[in-house]
């Protein structure tokens, strides 16, 4: 029976696109990161969706590889593959280098519920909108 379970799980583990890392630095608590590379965007940008968890805090969502995000009014729209409801984030925060966005909250779903959906769904589409100059 144990071999049968392993044989069923093995293909799922091999096909997983998520990668994980953990570590510690001089300024923060120990952390764990799970991330996946996406499709889309203009070369040389390669979007990366990350879930970051520091030891003493709840997980946070980060999106990088989407180019410069230093505009004042970045917006994210997220849609899971089998849902009709678009998840809105009208105030993601750019880091000091303006190369990734952190999502502290969503307008129409609790962050804990969003992470539960991430575990249950197989695909997410993300649109980054920034104001034109």
C-alpha positions in Angstrom: 0.0 0.0 0.0 2.9 2.4 0.9 4.4 1.9 -2.6 1.0 2.6 -4.3 0.7 6.0 -2.4 4.3 6.9 -3.3 3.7 6.1 -6.9 0.6 8.2 -7.0 2.3 11.2 -5.3 5.5 11.0 -7.2 4.2 12.4 -10.5 2.5 15.2 -8.6 5.7 16.1 -6.9 7.7 15.9 -10.1 5.3 18.2 -11.9 5.1 20.9 -9.2 6.3 24.2 -10.4 6.7 25.7 -7.0 10.2 26.0 -5.5 11.0 26.6 -1.8 13.9 28.2 0.1 14.5 29.1 3.7 17.1 31.1 5.5 18.0 33.8 7.9 19.8 37.1 7.6 21.3 39.6 10.1 18.2 41.9 10.1 15.1 39.6 10.0 13.8 36.5 11.7 14.2 33.1 9.9 12.1 32.9 6.8 10.6 30.5 4.3 9.8 31.4 0.7 7.7 29.5 -1.9 7.8 30.9 -5.4 6.8 30.1 -9.0 7.8 31.7 -12.3 5.0 32.8 -14.5 4.4 33.4 -18.2 3.8 36.7 -19.8 5.2 40.1 -19.6 7.7 41.7 -22.0 11.3 40.5 -22.3 13.4 40.6 -20.2 10.8 40.6 -17.4 9.8 37.1 -16.1 7.1 37.4 -13.4 7.6 35.6 -10.1 4.9 35.1 -7.5 6.3 34.5 -4.0 4.7 33.7 -0.7 7.1 34.8 2.1 6.7 33.7 5.7 8.9 35.2 8.5 9.0 33.2 11.7 7.0 35.8 13.7 4.5 37.0 11.2 1.8 35.8 8.8 2.6 35.0 5.2 2.8 37.8 2.6 2.4 37.8 -1.1 5.1 39.4 -3.4 5.2 39.8 -7.2 8.5 40.5 -8.8 9.9 40.4 -12.3 7.3 42.7 -13.8 9.5 45.7 -14.4 9.6 49.1 -12.7 6.8 49.5 -10.1 7.7 52.9 -8.7 4.5 54.6 -9.9 2.2 55.9 -7.2 -0.9 54.0 -8.2 -0.1 50.3 -8.9 -3.0 48.0 -9.1 -3.3 44.2 -9.2 -6.1 42.1 -10.5 -6.0 38.3 -9.7 -8.2 35.6 -11.1 -8.2 31.9 -10.3 -8.8 29.4 -13.1 -12.3 28.3 -12.2 -13.6 31.5 -10.5 -15.5 34.4 -12.0 -14.7 36.8 -9.2 -11.7 39.1 -9.8 -9.7 39.7 -6.6 -8.6 43.3 -6.3 -5.5 44.9 -4.7 -5.6 48.6 -5.3 -2.7 49.5 -3.0 0.3 47.0 -3.3 3.5 48.4 -1.8 6.7 48.7 -3.8 10.0 48.0 -2.2 12.8 50.6 -2.0 14.3 49.4 -5.3 10.9 49.6 -7.0 11.3 46.1 -8.4 8.6 44.1 -6.6 5.2 44.6 -5.1 4.1 43.4 -1.7 0.4 42.7 -1.0 -0.7 43.4 2.5 -4.5 43.2 1.9 -7.1 42.7 -0.8 -10.2 44.9 -1.3 -12.6 42.0 -1.6 -11.2 38.9 0.2 -9.4 38.3 3.4 -5.7 37.5 3.0 -6.1 34.2 4.9 -8.9 33.2 2.5 -6.7 34.1 -0.5 -4.0 31.7 0.7 -6.5 28.9 1.2 -7.7 29.4 -2.4 -4.0 29.3 -3.6 -3.7 25.9 -2.0 -6.9 24.6 -3.6 -6.6 26.1 -7.1 -4.3 25.1 -10.0 -3.8 28.3 -11.9 -3.9 32.1 -11.1 -3.8 34.9 -13.6 -2.4 38.3 -12.4 -2.7 41.6 -14.2 -0.5 44.5 -13.1 -1.8 47.9 -14.0 0.1 51.1 -13.5 -0.8 54.6 -14.5 0.5 55.9 -17.8 2.7 58.9 -17.8 
